[in-house]
C-alpha cells in the first residue's frame, strides 16, 4: 500500500512540465536570498542543453502537496532552517518518490541544514560525492568536482549527497556558492567566466535530474 501511495505521489512529478522551484522553509533563514538564480539557470539550460524549463521558478513550502509537482527543488540561505515533523515526512516521501533537492549553502546555513537532513534521513549519512560521479561529467566536465564560485572562508568547496538505491536524491553544496553565480551579473559583479562556470555546474545538476 505504501509503495502504491508513492507511485501515485510520483505521477505529478513525471507528468508535469519541466518545472523547478525555490523551497520556502521556516526557521528564520533567508530562503529568498537569490531570487534571480533559478530563472537564469533555466534560461541557460534551455539555451545550452536542450531542456524546456519554465523560466519563472515556482515557490513551494516543504509540507505542501504541491512539492510533488516539481522534479527539482532548490534551497539556499545564510541562516537557520527548521522543518516540522510533517514537513520532514513530506520531504522524505518526495525524495523517495523521485524528487530531487539541491541545498546550496550561501554561507551560514551549514549546521542547520545538516541537522535537518539528518531528520529527513536518520539512517543515512551525507557522503562526499567524488569527482568521478556523473553529475560532474556531463554535459560539462568538472574533473576536480564542485567548483568554487565565491571565496569566503578559504575552505575547499565540497558536494555532499544522500543516495537511495544508487540514485542521488539530495545534493548539498558547501563552500561554493553556486546560486550566487547564477544570479544577474550586476548582483555580485562576477566576471563572465565565473558566472559561466557556475551556470555550467548548474546545468549538470539539471541534466542529472531531468535526463538521467
Secondary structure, 3 states (H helix, E strand, C coil): CHHHHHHHHHHHHHHCCCCEEEECCECCCCCCCCCCHHHHHHHHHHHHCCCCCCCCCEEECCCCHHHHHCCEEEEEECCCCECCHHHHHHHHHHHHCCCEEEEEECCCCHHHHHHHHHHHCCCCCCEECCCCCHHHCCCCCCCCCCCCCCCCCCCCCEEEEEEECCEEEEEEEECCCHHHHHCCHHHHCCCHHHHHHHHHHHHHHHHHHHHC
